[in-house]
Amino acid sequence: MKRRKNPKSVGIGLGTSSIMMIFTVLCLTFFATLTFLQGAAALKKSEQYEESLSAYYLADSLAVQKQAAALEILLDSPLEEQHAALAALEIEQDQEQLSYSVSIQAQASLEVVLIFDGQRLQVQQWQQVVMPEDEYGSPAFID
């Protein structure tokens, strides 16, 4: 007797394995693309962090240089010349308190407040201040 194939039974044929292979390749391509995009975003974020950190340390070193110059002026210059010399360095003087600002980036600055006790400068404030967007040149939103 001859065996006949049952037309109702379905086995895993050549078409099903091809579809599974295509699906697998598409899934791997999708996840590889997501991984690549996530890595690119992390790289961009770390470069921005490095740039802002470098800008902060540059501003910090400039602030220390201004502090040293101000101390030298206060210790070595005659009293009547001190105010003009400090103003030339863009340092504001209010009795024994000195204050100045060093720009970090377009949107941030390092604010410094020092107190002169006759022999040395004591730091009262050494703080990074971030300005709102509309204060550093970006257009403000109009309602």
A tleap script that builds the chain and sets N, CA, C and O, in Angstrom:
source leaprc.protein.ff14SB
mol = sequence {
  NMET LYS ARG ARG LYS ASN PRO LYS SER VAL
  GLY ILE GLY LEU GLY THR SER SER ILE MET
  MET ILE PHE THR VAL LEU CYS LEU THR PHE
  PHE ALA THR LEU THR PHE LEU GLN GLY ALA
  ALA ALA LEU LYS LYS SER GLU GLN TYR GLU
  GLU SER LEU SER ALA TYR TYR LEU ALA ASP
  SER LEU ALA VAL GLN LYS GLN ALA ALA ALA
  LEU GLU ILE LEU LEU ASP SER PRO LEU GLU
  GLU GLN HIE ALA ALA LEU ALA ALA LEU GLU
  ILE GLU GLN ASP GLN GLU GLN LEU SER TYR
  SER VAL SER ILE GLN ALA GLN ALA SER LEU
  GLU VAL VAL LEU ILE PHE ASP GLY GLN ARG
  LEU GLN VAL GLN GLN TRP GLN GLN VAL VAL
  MET PRO GLU ASP GLU TYR GLY SER PRO ALA
  PHE ILE CASP
}
set mol.1.N position { 0.797 -1.163 0.000 }
set mol.1.CA position { 0.000 0.000 0.000 }
set mol.1.C position { 0.859 1.254 0.000 }
set mol.1.O position { 1.967 1.306 0.534 }
set mol.2.N position { 0.305 2.199 -0.599 }
set mol.2.CA position { 1.007 3.474 -0.669 }
set mol.2.C position { 0.589 4.367 0.492 }
set mol.2.O position { -0.575 4.432 0.889 }
set mol.3.N position { 1.582 5.034 0.999 }
set mol.3.CA position { 1.287 6.000 2.066 }
set mol.3.C position { 1.035 7.358 1.455 }
set mol.3.O position { 1.776 7.827 0.591 }
set mol.4.N position { 0.021 7.948 1.906 }
set mol.4.CA position { -0.321 9.279 1.416 }
set mol.4.C position { -0.022 10.301 2.510 }
set mol.4.O position { -0.159 10.035 3.705 }
set mol.5.N position { 0.383 11.450 2.062 }
set mol.5.CA position { 0.627 12.537 3.019 }
set mol.5.C position { -0.692 13.108 3.457 }
set mol.5.O position { -1.612 13.303 2.663 }
set mol.6.N position { -0.757 13.364 4.715 }
set mol.6.CA position { -1.953 13.968 5.266 }
set mol.6.C position { -1.900 15.465 4.966 }
set mol.6.O position { -1.007 16.146 5.471 }
set mol.7.N position { -2.806 15.995 4.178 }
set mol.7.CA position { -2.746 17.404 3.830 }
set mol.7.C position { -3.014 18.320 5.013 }
set mol.7.O position { -2.701 19.509 4.939 }
set mol.8.N position { -3.572 17.821 6.085 }
set mol.8.CA position { -3.889 18.664 7.226 }
set mol.8.C position { -2.704 18.826 8.177 }
set mol.8.O position { -2.685 19.790 8.942 }
set mol.9.N position { -1.748 17.959 8.166 }
set mol.9.CA position { -0.616 18.083 9.087 }
set mol.9.C position { 0.407 19.047 8.507 }
set mol.9.O position { 0.757 19.001 7.328 }
set mol.10.N position { 0.865 19.917 9.386 }
set mol.10.CA position { 1.827 20.937 8.969 }
set mol.10.C position { 3.096 20.724 9.778 }
set mol.10.O position { 3.038 20.648 11.005 }
set mol.11.N position { 4.205 20.629 9.133 }
set mol.11.CA position { 5.495 20.486 9.810 }
set mol.11.C position { 6.316 21.737 9.598 }
set mol.11.O position { 5.914 22.643 8.868 }
set mol.12.N position { 7.443 21.780 10.228 }
set mol.12.CA position { 8.337 22.924 10.043 }
set mol.12.C position { 9.044 22.704 8.722 }
set mol.12.O position { 9.835 21.775 8.557 }
set mol.13.N position { 8.742 23.567 7.810 }
set mol.13.CA position { 9.302 23.416 6.490 }
set mol.13.C position { 10.363 24.460 6.225 }
set mol.13.O position { 10.814 25.173 7.121 }
set mol.14.N position { 10.733 24.524 4.997 }
set mol.14.CA position { 11.788 25.436 4.570 }
set mol.14.C position { 11.369 26.894 4.736 }
set mol.14.O position { 12.206 27.723 5.092 }
set mol.15.N position { 10.135 27.228 4.496 }
set mol.15.CA position { 9.655 28.600 4.609 }
set mol.15.C position { 9.679 29.117 6.034 }
set mol.15.O position { 10.009 30.280 6.266 }
set mol.16.N position { 9.332 28.265 6.992 }
set mol.16.CA position { 9.304 28.680 8.394 }
set mol.16.C position { 10.709 28.971 8.903 }
set mol.16.O position { 10.913 29.958 9.609 }
set mol.17.N position { 11.663 28.146 8.563 }
set mol.17.CA position { 13.038 28.383 9.028 }
set mol.17.C position { 13.613 29.641 8.388 }
set mol.17.O position { 14.408 30.337 9.020 }
set mol.18.N position { 13.236 29.948 7.161 }
set mol.18.CA position { 13.699 31.182 6.515 }
set mol.18.C position { 13.115 32.415 7.211 }
set mol.18.O position { 13.814 33.404 7.432 }
set mol.19.N position { 11.840 32.341 7.548 }
set mol.19.CA position { 11.197 33.445 8.251 }
set mol.19.C position { 11.830 33.636 9.627 }
set mol.19.O position { 12.044 34.773 10.048 }
set mol.20.N position { 12.127 32.570 10.323 }
set mol.20.CA position { 12.788 32.664 11.640 }
set mol.20.C position { 14.179 33.279 11.508 }
set mol.20.O position { 14.591 34.076 12.351 }
set mol.21.N position { 14.897 32.911 10.460 }
set mol.21.CA position { 16.238 33.452 10.240 }
set mol.21.C position { 16.159 34.950 9.942 }
set mol.21.O position { 16.960 35.719 10.473 }
set mol.22.N position { 15.228 35.373 9.119 }
set mol.22.CA position { 15.063 36.795 8.808 }
set mol.22.C position { 14.677 37.570 10.066 }
set mol.22.O position { 15.218 38.648 10.312 }
set mol.23.N position { 13.759 37.042 10.858 }
set mol.23.CA position { 13.351 37.689 12.106 }
set mol.23.C position { 14.540 37.833 13.059 }
set mol.23.O position { 14.713 38.879 13.685 }
set mol.24.N position { 15.349 36.793 13.166 }
set mol.24.CA position { 16.520 36.823 14.047 }
set mol.24.C position { 17.519 37.887 13.578 }
set mol.24.O position { 18.053 38.639 14.393 }
set mol.25.N position { 17.767 37.949 12.282 }
set mol.25.CA position { 18.699 38.947 11.748 }
set mol.25.C position { 18.159 40.360 11.978 }
set mol.25.O position { 18.924 41.259 12.327 }
set mol.26.N position { 16.869 40.567 11.789 }
set mol.26.CA position { 16.272 41.881 12.042 }
set mol.26.C position { 16.377 42.272 13.515 }
set mol.26.O position { 16.677 43.422 13.834 }
set mol.27.N position { 16.133 41.331 14.397 }
set mol.27.CA position { 16.254 41.619 15.835 }
set mol.27.C position { 17.686 41.968 16.207 }
set mol.27.O position { 17.917 42.927 16.943 }
set mol.28.N position { 18.646 41.205 15.711 }
set mol.28.CA position { 20.053 41.491 16.011 }
set mol.28.C position { 20.470 42.849 15.451 }
set mol.28.O position { 21.208 43.586 16.105 }
set mol.29.N position { 20.005 43.186 14.246 }
set mol.29.CA position { 20.317 44.486 13.654 }
set mol.29.C position { 19.707 45.619 14.473 }
set mol.29.O position { 20.357 46.640 14.701 }
set mol.30.N position { 18.476 45.449 14.910 }
set mol.30.CA position { 17.800 46.457 15.721 }
set mol.30.C position { 18.545 46.697 17.031 }
set mol.30.O position { 18.794 47.846 17.396 }
set mol.31.N position { 18.903 45.632 17.741 }
set mol.31.CA position { 19.593 45.794 19.019 }
set mol.31.C position { 21.014 46.311 18.840 }
set mol.31.O position { 21.512 47.034 19.702 }
set mol.32.N position { 21.676 45.960 17.748 }
set mol.32.CA position { 23.008 46.498 17.474 }
set mol.32.C position { 22.934 48.002 17.225 }
set mol.32.O position { 23.792 48.758 17.679 }
set mol.33.N position { 21.901 48.428 16.500 }
set mol.33.CA position { 21.713 49.860 16.242 }
set mol.33.C position { 21.421 50.615 17.534 }
set mol.33.O position { 21.963 51.699 17.753 }
set mol.34.N position { 20.575 50.058 18.386 }
set mol.34.CA position { 20.293 50.697 19.673 }
set mol.34.C position { 21.556 50.815 20.525 }
set mol.34.O position { 21.786 51.846 21.157 }
set mol.35.N position { 22.362 49.775 20.541 }
set mol.35.CA position { 23.607 49.792 21.309 }
set mol.35.C position { 24.557 50.854 20.770 }
set mol.35.O position { 25.183 51.581 21.540 }
set mol.36.N position { 24.662 50.942 19.448 }
set mol.36.CA position { 25.523 51.949 18.841 }
set mol.36.C position { 25.056 53.358 19.186 }
set mol.36.O position { 25.874 54.208 19.538 }
set mol.37.N position { 23.759 53.618 19.093 }
set mol.37.CA position { 23.224 54.945 19.403 }
set mol.37.C position { 23.419 55.298 20.876 }
set mol.37.O position { 23.714 56.445 21.211 }
set mol.38.N position { 23.254 54.312 21.748 }
set mol.38.CA position { 23.460 54.565 23.177 }
set mol.38.C position { 24.930 54.887 23.457 }
set mol.38.O position { 25.229 55.770 24.261 }
set mol.39.N position { 25.836 54.184 22.804 }
set mol.39.CA position { 27.262 54.465 22.969 }
set mol.39.C position { 27.634 55.837 22.447 }
set mol.39.O position { 28.430 56.543 23.066 }
set mol.40.N position { 27.057 56.228 21.298 }
set mol.40.CA position { 27.337 57.550 20.740 }
set mol.40.C position { 26.813 58.649 21.663 }
set mol.40.O position { 27.474 59.672 21.841 }
set mol.41.N position { 25.641 58.449 22.245 }
set mol.41.CA position { 25.085 59.447 23.176 }
set mol.41.C position { 25.949 59.551 24.438 }
set mol.41.O position { 26.177 60.651 24.942 }
set mol.42.N position { 26.426 58.423 24.944 }
set mol.42.CA position { 27.289 58.445 26.135 }
set mol.42.C position { 28.604 59.145 25.838 }
set mol.42.O position { 29.121 59.873 26.685 }
set mol.43.N position { 29.152 58.936 24.649 }
set mol.43.CA position { 30.394 59.606 24.258 }
set mol.43.C position { 30.193 61.116 24.180 }
set mol.43.O position { 31.028 61.883 24.659 }
set mol.44.N position { 29.088 61.541 23.577 }
set mol.44.CA position { 28.805 62.975 23.467 }
set mol.44.C position { 28.641 63.603 24.847 }
set mol.44.O position { 29.142 64.700 25.097 }
set mol.45.N position { 27.943 62.911 25.740 }
set mol.45.CA position { 27.735 63.436 27.088 }
set mol.45.C position { 29.059 63.528 27.853 }
set mol.45.O position { 29.285 64.500 28.575 }
set mol.46.N position { 29.928 62.539 27.707 }
set mol.46.CA position { 31.212 62.590 28.407 }
set mol.46.C position { 32.111 63.689 27.843 }
set mol.46.O position { 32.884 64.292 28.587 }
set mol.47.N position { 32.019 63.958 26.534 }
set mol.47.CA position { 32.796 65.056 25.955 }
set mol.47.C position { 32.296 66.406 26.470 }
set mol.47.O position { 33.095 67.304 26.734 }
set mol.48.N position { 30.977 66.553 26.613 }
set mol.48.CA position { 30.420 67.795 27.165 }
set mol.48.C position { 30.848 67.976 28.618 }
set mol.48.O position { 31.162 69.088 29.041 }
set mol.49.N position { 30.862 66.888 29.380 }
set mol.49.CA position { 31.283 66.955 30.778 }
set mol.49.C position { 32.758 67.349 30.867 }
set mol.49.O position { 33.142 68.167 31.703 }
set mol.50.N position { 33.579 66.758 29.995 }
set mol.50.CA position { 35.007 67.089 29.992 }
set mol.50.C position { 35.222 68.562 29.658 }
set mol.50.O position { 36.063 69.224 30.265 }
set mol.51.N position { 34.456 69.073 28.688 }
set mol.51.CA position { 34.572 70.474 28.300 }
set mol.51.C position { 34.171 71.411 29.442 }
set mol.51.O position { 34.855 72.400 29.705 }
set mol.52.N position { 33.070 71.099 30.116 }
set mol.52.CA position { 32.629 71.966 31.208 }
set mol.52.C position { 33.577 71.883 32.408 }
set mol.52.O position { 33.807 72.880 33.092 }
set mol.53.N position { 34.121 70.699 32.656 }
set mol.53.CA position { 35.065 70.550 33.763 }
set mol.53.C position { 36.360 71.307 33.477 }
set mol.53.O position { 36.914 71.946 34.372 }
set mol.54.N position { 36.844 71.240 32.243 }
set mol.54.CA position { 38.049 71.988 31.866 }
set mol.54.C position { 37.810 73.487 31.982 }
set mol.54.O position { 38.677 74.224 32.450 }
set mol.55.N position { 36.627 73.938 31.554 }
set mol.55.CA position { 36.308 75.366 31.655 }
set mol.55.C position { 36.247 75.803 33.115 }
set mol.55.O position { 36.692 76.900 33.452 }
set mol.56.N position { 35.697 74.951 33.987 }
set mol.56.CA position { 35.627 75.310 35.409 }
set mol.56.C position { 37.032 75.435 36.000 }
set mol.56.O position { 37.318 76.395 36.715 }
set mol.57.N position { 37.910 74.472 35.706 }
set mol.57.CA position { 39.252 74.529 36.283 }
set mol.57.C position { 40.066 75.697 35.727 }
set mol.57.O position { 40.915 76.248 36.427 }
set mol.58.N position { 39.815 76.073 34.479 }
set mol.58.CA position { 40.477 77.256 33.933 }
set mol.58.C position { 40.004 78.511 34.664 }
set mol.58.O position { 40.813 79.362 35.034 }
set mol.59.N position { 38.696 78.620 34.871 }
set mol.59.CA position { 38.154 79.767 35.610 }
set mol.59.C position { 38.658 79.775 37.049 }
set mol.59.O position { 38.948 80.838 37.598 }
set mol.60.N position { 38.763 78.607 37.658 }
set mol.60.CA position { 39.263 78.514 39.029 }
set mol.60.C position { 40.708 79.012 39.112 }
set mol.60.O position { 41.059 79.738 40.043 }
set mol.61.N position { 41.539 78.632 38.154 }
set mol.61.CA position { 42.931 79.094 38.182 }
set mol.61.C position { 43.018 80.600 37.949 }
set mol.61.O position { 43.862 81.270 38.543 }
set mol.62.N position { 42.146 81.140 37.083 }
set mol.62.CA position { 42.123 82.595 36.889 }
set mol.62.C position { 41.668 83.310 38.157 }
set mol.62.O position { 42.173 84.385 38.479 }
set mol.63.N position { 40.717 82.719 38.879 }
set mol.63.CA position { 40.246 83.317 40.128 }
set mol.63.C position { 41.348 83.300 41.182 }
set mol.63.O position { 41.484 84.255 41.946 }
set mol.64.N position { 42.130 82.239 41.231 }
set mol.64.CA position { 43.253 82.168 42.181 }
set mol.64.C position { 44.308 83.214 41.826 }
set mol.64.O position { 44.891 83.841 42.710 }
set mol.65.N position { 44.549 83.397 40.521 }
set mol.65.CA position { 45.513 84.427 40.103 }
set mol.65.C position { 45.031 85.823 40.493 }
set mol.65.O position { 45.817 86.660 40.938 }
set mol.66.N position { 43.730 86.064 40.322 }
set mol.66.CA position { 43.171 87.365 40.741 }
set mol.66.C position { 43.290 87.549 42.246 }
set mol.66.O position { 43.569 88.650 42.721 }
set mol.67.N position { 43.080 86.480 42.992 }
set mol.67.CA position { 43.197 86.543 44.449 }
set mol.67.C position { 44.623 86.902 44.849 }
set mol.67.O position { 44.831 87.741 45.725 }
set mol.68.N position { 45.608 86.270 44.210 }
set mol.68.CA position { 47.008 86.557 44.520 }
set mol.68.C position { 47.372 88.001 44.153 }
set mol.68.O position { 48.088 88.676 44.892 }
set mol.69.N position { 46.871 88.461 43.006 }
set mol.69.CA position { 47.147 89.840 42.591 }
set mol.69.C position { 46.501 90.834 43.547 }
set mol.69.O position { 47.096 91.862 43.872 }
set mol.70.N position { 45.286 90.534 43.997 }
set mol.70.CA position { 44.599 91.430 44.941 }
set mol.70.C position { 45.343 91.488 46.268 }
set mol.70.O position { 45.475 92.561 46.857 }
set mol.71.N position { 45.827 90.355 46.739 }
set mol.71.CA position { 46.578 90.346 47.996 }
set mol.71.C position { 47.864 91.155 47.865 }
set mol.71.O position { 48.245 91.888 48.778 }
set mol.72.N position { 48.522 91.017 46.730 }
set mol.72.CA position { 49.747 91.784 46.505 }
set mol.72.C position { 49.448 93.284 46.486 }
set mol.72.O position { 50.207 94.074 47.047 }
set mol.73.N position { 48.363 93.673 45.853 }
set mol.73.CA position { 47.978 95.094 45.819 }
set mol.73.C position { 47.668 95.593 47.234 }
set mol.73.O position { 48.105 96.678 47.618 }
set mol.74.N position { 46.923 94.812 48.000 }
set mol.74.CA position { 46.540 95.247 49.352 }
set mol.74.C position { 47.732 95.343 50.291 }
set mol.74.O position { 47.759 96.202 51.171 }
set mol.75.N position { 48.718 94.470 50.113 }
set mol.75.CA position { 49.876 94.484 51.005 }
set mol.75.C position { 50.948 95.486 50.588 }
set mol.75.O position { 51.626 96.058 51.441 }
set mol.76.N position { 51.106 95.703 49.273 }
set mol.76.CA position { 52.247 96.490 48.792 }
set mol.76.C position { 51.903 97.894 48.322 }
set mol.76.O position { 52.790 98.746 48.274 }
set mol.77.N position { 50.660 98.169 47.976 }
set mol.77.CA position { 50.306 99.475 47.405 }
set mol.77.C position { 49.868 100.436 48.507 }
set mol.77.O position { 49.331 100.018 49.533 }
set mol.78.N position { 50.101 101.712 48.283 }
set mol.78.CA position { 49.582 102.717 49.223 }
set mol.78.C position { 48.056 102.692 49.207 }
set mol.78.O position { 47.440 102.332 48.204 }
set mol.79.N position { 47.473 103.068 50.302 }
set mol.79.CA position { 46.022 102.995 50.491 }
set mol.79.C position { 45.251 103.747 49.416 }
set mol.79.O position { 44.206 103.277 48.964 }
set mol.80.N position { 45.753 104.915 48.998 }
set mol.80.CA position { 45.022 105.707 48.006 }
set mol.80.C position { 45.082 105.098 46.599 }
set mol.80.O position { 44.251 105.445 45.758 }
set mol.81.N position { 46.029 104.212 46.319 }
set mol.81.CA position { 46.146 103.581 44.998 }
set mol.81.C position { 45.456 102.218 44.934 }
set mol.81.O position { 45.259 101.675 43.847 }
set mol.82.N position { 45.096 101.674 46.067 }
set mol.82.CA position { 44.536 100.322 46.095 }
set mol.82.C position { 43.217 100.213 45.342 }
set mol.82.O position { 43.021 99.268 44.578 }
set mol.83.N position { 42.322 101.151 45.541 }
set mol.83.CA position { 41.005 101.071 44.909 }
set mol.83.C position { 41.113 101.086 43.383 }
set mol.83.O position { 40.430 100.318 42.705 }
set mol.84.N position { 41.961 101.949 42.846 }
set mol.84.CA position { 42.138 102.033 41.394 }
set mol.84.C position { 42.801 100.769 40.848 }
set mol.84.O position { 42.435 100.292 39.774 }
set mol.85.N position { 43.760 100.234 41.571 }
set mol.85.CA position { 44.444 99.012 41.119 }
set mol.85.C position { 43.499 97.815 41.146 }
set mol.85.O position { 43.528 96.973 40.247 }
set mol.86.N position { 42.665 97.742 42.173 }
set mol.86.CA position { 41.694 96.654 42.249 }
set mol.86.C position { 40.624 96.795 41.167 }
set mol.86.O position { 40.178 95.801 40.594 }
set mol.87.N position { 40.215 98.037 40.892 }
set mol.87.CA position { 39.218 98.267 39.838 }
set mol.87.C position { 39.775 97.871 38.470 }
set mol.87.O position { 39.032 97.397 37.610 }
set mol.88.N position { 41.076 98.063 38.270 }
set mol.88.CA position { 41.697 97.654 37.003 }
set mol.88.C position { 41.637 96.140 36.814 }
set mol.88.O position { 41.602 95.657 35.682 }
set mol.89.N position { 41.625 95.397 37.908 }
set mol.89.CA position { 41.499 93.932 37.844 }
set mol.89.C position { 40.039 93.471 37.858 }
set mol.89.O position { 39.759 92.273 37.901 }
set mol.90.N position { 39.118 94.427 37.821 }
set mol.90.CA position { 37.675 94.155 37.885 }
set mol.90.C position { 37.281 93.500 39.204 }
set mol.90.O position { 36.467 92.578 39.252 }
set mol.91.N position { 37.894 94.017 40.278 }
set mol.91.CA position { 37.582 93.546 41.627 }
set mol.91.C position { 36.887 94.689 42.358 }
set mol.91.O position { 37.412 95.800 42.438 }
set mol.92.N position { 35.708 94.405 42.886 }
set mol.92.CA position { 34.964 95.409 43.639 }
set mol.92.C position { 35.379 95.355 45.104 }
set mol.92.O position { 35.554 94.276 45.670 }
set mol.93.N position { 35.536 96.531 45.713 }
set mol.93.CA position { 35.946 96.594 47.107 }
set mol.93.C position { 34.889 97.331 47.909 }
set mol.93.O position { 34.469 98.437 47.568 }
set mol.94.N position { 34.471 96.674 48.997 }
set mol.94.CA position { 33.508 97.277 49.910 }
set mol.94.C position { 34.079 97.095 51.317 }
set mol.94.O position { 33.911 96.039 51.925 }
set mol.95.N position { 34.746 98.113 51.825 }
set mol.95.CA position { 35.484 98.080 53.089 }
set mol.95.C position { 36.513 96.946 53.039 }
set mol.95.O position { 37.420 96.994 52.208 }
set mol.96.N position { 36.404 95.935 53.895 }
set mol.96.CA position { 37.375 94.841 53.878 }
set mol.96.C position { 36.949 93.690 52.961 }
set mol.96.O position { 37.655 92.685 52.873 }
set mol.97.N position { 35.848 93.815 52.302 }
set mol.97.CA position { 35.329 92.729 51.459 }
set mol.97.C position { 35.640 93.005 50.000 }
set mol.97.O position { 35.393 94.101 49.496 }
set mol.98.N position { 36.185 92.001 49.328 }
set mol.98.CA position { 36.472 92.079 47.897 }
set mol.98.C position { 35.591 91.057 47.190 }
set mol.98.O position { 35.365 89.961 47.703 }
set mol.99.N position { 35.095 91.421 46.009 }
set mol.99.CA position { 34.296 90.462 45.247 }
set mol.99.C position { 34.593 90.621 43.768 }
set mol.99.O position { 34.828 91.722 43.270 }
set mol.100.N position { 34.576 89.485 43.081 }
set mol.100.CA position { 34.771 89.482 41.637 }
set mol.100.C position { 34.160 88.214 41.058 }
set mol.100.O position { 33.814 87.272 41.772 }
set mol.101.N position { 34.045 88.231 39.754 }
set mol.101.CA position { 33.430 87.124 39.036 }
set mol.101.C position { 34.334 86.735 37.872 }
set mol.101.O position { 34.907 87.594 37.202 }
set mol.102.N position { 34.453 85.430 37.641 }
set mol.102.CA position { 35.221 84.921 36.507 }
set mol.102.C position { 34.275 84.067 35.667 }
set mol.102.O position { 33.630 83.153 36.181 }
set mol.103.N position { 34.199 84.368 34.383 }
set mol.103.CA position { 33.295 83.633 33.491 }
set mol.103.C position { 33.809 82.216 33.258 }
set mol.103.O position { 34.981 82.015 32.940 }
set mol.104.N position { 32.919 81.235 33.420 }
set mol.104.CA position { 33.288 79.833 33.167 }
set mol.104.C position { 32.932 79.483 31.733 }
set mol.104.O position { 33.791 79.084 30.947 }
set mol.105.N position { 31.674 79.634 31.405 }
set mol.105.CA position { 31.167 79.442 30.046 }
set mol.105.C position { 30.114 80.510 29.846 }
set mol.105.O position { 29.952 81.394 30.688 }
set mol.106.N position { 29.400 80.436 28.740 }
set mol.106.CA position { 28.408 81.468 28.450 }
set mol.106.C position { 27.325 81.531 29.516 }
set mol.106.O position { 26.790 82.605 29.792 }
set mol.107.N position { 27.001 80.405 30.112 }
set mol.107.CA position { 25.873 80.372 31.046 }
set mol.107.C position { 26.292 80.268 32.513 }
set mol.107.O position { 25.424 80.169 33.381 }
set mol.108.N position { 27.576 80.288 32.815 }
set mol.108.CA position { 27.998 80.118 34.208 }
set mol.108.C position { 29.187 81.015 34.526 }
set mol.108.O position { 29.958 81.397 33.646 }
set mol.109.N position { 29.312 81.338 35.802 }
set mol.109.CA position { 30.460 82.119 36.268 }
set mol.109.C position { 30.844 81.659 37.664 }
set mol.109.O position { 30.054 81.040 38.377 }
set mol.110.N position { 32.059 81.974 38.031 }
set mol.110.CA position { 32.573 81.662 39.359 }
set mol.110.C position { 32.559 82.954 40.165 }
set mol.110.O position { 33.298 83.891 39.863 }
set mol.111.N position { 31.717 82.997 41.191 }
set mol.111.CA position { 31.578 84.181 42.036 }
set mol.111.C position { 32.475 84.013 43.259 }
set mol.111.O position { 32.414 82.997 43.950 }
set mol.112.N position { 33.314 85.029 43.519 }
set mol.112.CA position { 34.273 84.962 44.616 }
set mol.112.C position { 34.081 86.171 45.523 }
set mol.112.O position { 34.001 87.307 45.054 }
set mol.113.N position { 34.008 85.917 46.819 }
set mol.113.CA position { 33.949 86.979 47.822 }
set mol.113.C position { 35.062 86.695 48.832 }
set mol.113.O position { 35.134 85.607 49.404 }
set mol.114.N position { 35.922 87.683 49.039 }
set mol.114.CA position { 37.065 87.545 49.942 }
set mol.114.C position { 37.001 88.623 51.012 }
set mol.114.O position { 36.452 89.702 50.788 }
set mol.115.N position { 37.564 88.324 52.176 }
set mol.115.CA position { 37.646 89.296 53.270 }
set mol.115.C position { 39.121 89.487 53.610 }
set mol.115.O position { 39.852 88.521 53.827 }
set mol.116.N position { 39.546 90.751 53.652 }
set mol.116.CA position { 40.930 91.078 53.974 }
set mol.116.C position { 41.024 91.423 55.447 }
set mol.116.O position { 40.348 92.337 55.920 }
set mol.117.N position { 41.866 90.690 56.180 }
set mol.117.CA position { 41.994 90.920 57.625 }
set mol.117.C position { 43.255 91.698 57.992 }
set mol.117.O position { 43.638 91.751 59.161 }
set mol.118.N position { 43.888 92.291 57.010 }
set mol.118.CA position { 45.096 93.070 57.277 }
set mol.118.C position { 46.357 92.341 56.856 }
set mol.118.O position { 47.358 92.979 56.531 }
set mol.119.N position { 46.328 91.006 56.855 }
set mol.119.CA position { 47.511 90.227 56.474 }
set mol.119.C position { 47.225 89.226 55.354 }
set mol.119.O position { 48.103 88.920 54.548 }
set mol.120.N position { 46.013 88.728 55.312 }
set mol.120.CA position { 45.692 87.714 54.298 }
set mol.120.C position { 44.234 87.837 53.873 }
set mol.120.O position { 43.424 88.504 54.517 }
set mol.121.N position { 43.938 87.175 52.777 }
set mol.121.CA position { 42.566 87.153 52.259 }
set mol.121.C position { 41.908 85.839 52.656 }
set mol.121.O position { 42.448 84.761 52.406 }
set mol.122.N position { 40.760 85.938 53.264 }
set mol.122.CA position { 39.996 84.744 53.622 }
set mol.122.C position { 38.837 84.602 52.645 }
set mol.122.O position { 38.165 85.574 52.301 }
set mol.123.N position { 38.622 83.372 52.211 }
set mol.123.CA position { 37.538 83.111 51.265 }
set mol.123.C position { 36.223 83.027 52.026 }
set mol.123.O position { 36.058 82.198 52.921 }
set mol.124.N position { 35.293 83.899 51.655 }
set mol.124.CA position { 33.958 83.840 52.234 }
set mol.124.C position { 33.013 83.078 51.296 }
set mol.124.O position { 32.130 82.350 51.750 }
set mol.125.N position { 33.207 83.253 49.996 }
set mol.125.CA position { 32.373 82.555 49.020 }
set mol.125.C position { 33.223 82.237 47.792 }
set mol.125.O position { 33.958 83.091 47.297 }
set mol.126.N position { 33.117 81.013 47.312 }
set mol.126.CA position { 33.795 80.573 46.082 }
set mol.126.C position { 32.790 79.637 45.427 }
set mol.126.O position { 32.800 78.433 45.683 }
set mol.127.N position { 31.926 80.186 44.587 }
set mol.127.CA position { 30.764 79.431 44.157 }
set mol.127.C position { 30.502 79.592 42.662 }
set mol.127.O position { 30.626 80.682 42.103 }
set mol.128.N position { 30.137 78.482 42.035 }
set mol.128.CA position { 29.728 78.515 40.637 }
set mol.128.C position { 28.258 78.919 40.574 }
set mol.128.O position { 27.418 78.350 41.271 }
set mol.129.N position { 27.955 79.910 39.727 }
set mol.129.CA position { 26.592 80.407 39.584 }
set mol.129.C position { 26.176 80.202 38.130 }
set mol.129.O position { 26.869 80.626 37.205 }
set mol.130.N position { 25.037 79.546 37.949 }
set mol.130.CA position { 24.506 79.301 36.612 }
set mol.130.C position { 23.359 80.267 36.365 }
set mol.130.O position { 22.440 80.382 37.176 }
set mol.131.N position { 23.426 80.959 35.237 }
set mol.131.CA position { 22.404 81.942 34.898 }
set mol.131.C position { 21.279 81.282 34.107 }
set mol.131.O position { 21.521 80.301 33.404 }
set mol.132.N position { 20.063 81.793 34.205 }
set mol.132.CA position { 18.971 81.291 33.373 }
set mol.132.C position { 19.273 81.544 31.895 }
set mol.132.O position { 20.036 82.451 31.562 }
set mol.133.N position { 18.682 80.752 31.023 }
set mol.133.CA position { 18.981 80.834 29.596 }
set mol.133.C position { 18.768 82.211 29.000 }
set mol.133.O position { 19.588 82.666 28.203 }
set mol.134.N position { 17.693 82.885 29.363 }
set mol.134.CA position { 17.404 84.163 28.723 }
set mol.134.C position { 18.357 85.281 29.147 }
set mol.134.O position { 18.332 86.362 28.559 }
set mol.135.N position { 19.199 85.038 30.163 }
set mol.135.CA position { 20.149 86.064 30.603 }
set mol.135.C position { 21.488 85.973 29.880 }
set mol.135.O position { 22.276 86.916 29.955 }
set mol.136.N position { 21.776 84.877 29.184 }
set mol.136.CA position { 23.073 84.789 28.530 }
set mol.136.C position { 22.974 84.726 27.016 }
set mol.136.O position { 23.833 84.137 26.359 }
set mol.137.N position { 21.946 85.320 26.468 }
set mol.137.CA position { 21.930 85.508 25.022 }
set mol.137.C position { 20.918 84.690 24.271 }
set mol.137.O position { 20.638 85.015 23.117 }
set mol.138.N position { 20.353 83.662 24.836 }
set mol.138.CA position { 19.354 82.905 24.124 }
set mol.138.C position { 18.050 83.669 24.142 }
set mol.138.O position { 17.733 84.337 25.126 }
set mol.139.N position { 17.299 83.579 23.076 }
set mol.139.CA position { 16.036 84.331 23.069 }
set mol.139.C position { 15.059 83.772 24.086 }
set mol.139.O position { 14.906 82.557 24.222 }
set mol.140.N position { 14.410 84.658 24.787 }
set mol.140.CA position { 13.407 84.241 25.759 }
set mol.140.C position { 12.136 83.865 25.012 }
set mol.140.O position { 11.853 84.400 23.940 }
set mol.141.N position { 11.390 82.959 25.574 }
set mol.141.CA position { 10.143 82.539 24.947 }
set mol.141.C position { 9.097 83.627 25.116 }
set mol.141.O position { 8.983 84.245 26.174 }
set mol.142.N position { 8.347 83.844 24.069 }
set mol.142.CA position { 7.306 84.867 24.082 }
set mol.142.C position { 5.970 84.161 24.174 }
set mol.142.O position { 5.680 83.249 23.400 }
set mol.143.N position { 5.163 84.588 25.120 }
set mol.143.CA position { 3.829 83.979 25.281 }
set mol.143.C position { 2.855 84.539 24.274 }
set mol.143.O position { 1.689 84.146 24.259 }
savepdb mol mol.pdb
quit
